[in-house]
Amino acid sequence: MDEYDKEDARDFALWKAARPGEPHWPSPYGEGRPGWHLECSAMAMRYLGETFDIHAGGVDLISPTTRTRSLKAKGFGQAVCPLLASRRASSHQRREDVEADRNFFTVHELLEQGYSPLAIRSLLISVPYRTQLSFTLDNLSGFETRVKKLQDFRRRLNETECRPGSDPETAASIASARQEFEAAMDDALNTAAALGVLSLFTNTLNKVMSAGSLLAEDREAATALLNDFERVLGIFGKLEEEILDDEIQKLIDERIAAKAGKNYARADEIRQQLASRGILLEDTKAGTRWRRS
């Protein structure tokens, strides 16, 4: 029920009588304008076409908006609005539980505070759309770190040198991750479970790469799967090649030479010097890797 007097709670307005100061047009029913349910439908048909797959909105729109549109689709609305009759699914997102001292944050505010769009997106999809999201700046900072780790993983996978071939255990892990990810998304868009699969996948592959045992065919399969993850989730961003300046590259080369000559004191000194400049080093069987802190 809403604030209008109705003969039936399921009634909705197709045409509203003109009110002072509102746009209105002539009709067989008198001067007025379309009800807002039909306004939304008309705009959707104009800009989205006569059919679409998912009709989404906030949980506060379930009644009366979506339910009345469903009634239109079932009855005379098939003639009035074919778009609604051909809609395939509806979804409603629960409201976010924002920090106590704020009712909401705008995206522009968060960007001005230095948070990245990818971190914001990652936090928003971290729970299934039917679940209430606890939105805090601490949570957002945590997802900023997660995004950077994912980007570092993808860069590492792209740069790792591999011998030819495939390892049955690694190949099975990649295939299993694909199946579990698809199952999670097929389960009413369970993004939390899908992100869990992604986390387990990256942990497994990181161990394989650290051991220097990633083979070329498995890297190709893992890269293809990662690309599929990104097409669905959109939380990695573009893979951009980072180039170090000559001074830092010389320090890394000097450290490698110091380790080879068993001058571990100098190697540790260079590692600390680079860390203070935001360059973190990782020694693997495949060689020394670097990333920005």
Secondary structure, DSSP 8 states (H G I E B T S, - for coil): --SS--SSTT---SEEE--TTS--B--TT-SEEE-HHHHHHHHHHHHH-S--SEEEEEGGGIIIIIHHHHHHHHTTHHHH-HHHHT--EEEEE--EEE-TT-S---HHHHHHTT--HHHHHHHHTSS-TTS-EEE-HHHHHHHHHHHHHHHHHHHHHHH---BSS--HHHHHHHHHHHHHHHHHHHTTS-HHHHHHHHHHHHHHHHHHHHTT--BHHHHHHHHHHHHHHHHHH--S---------HHHHHHHHHHHHHHHTT-HHHHHHHHHHHHHTTEEEEEETTEEEEEE-
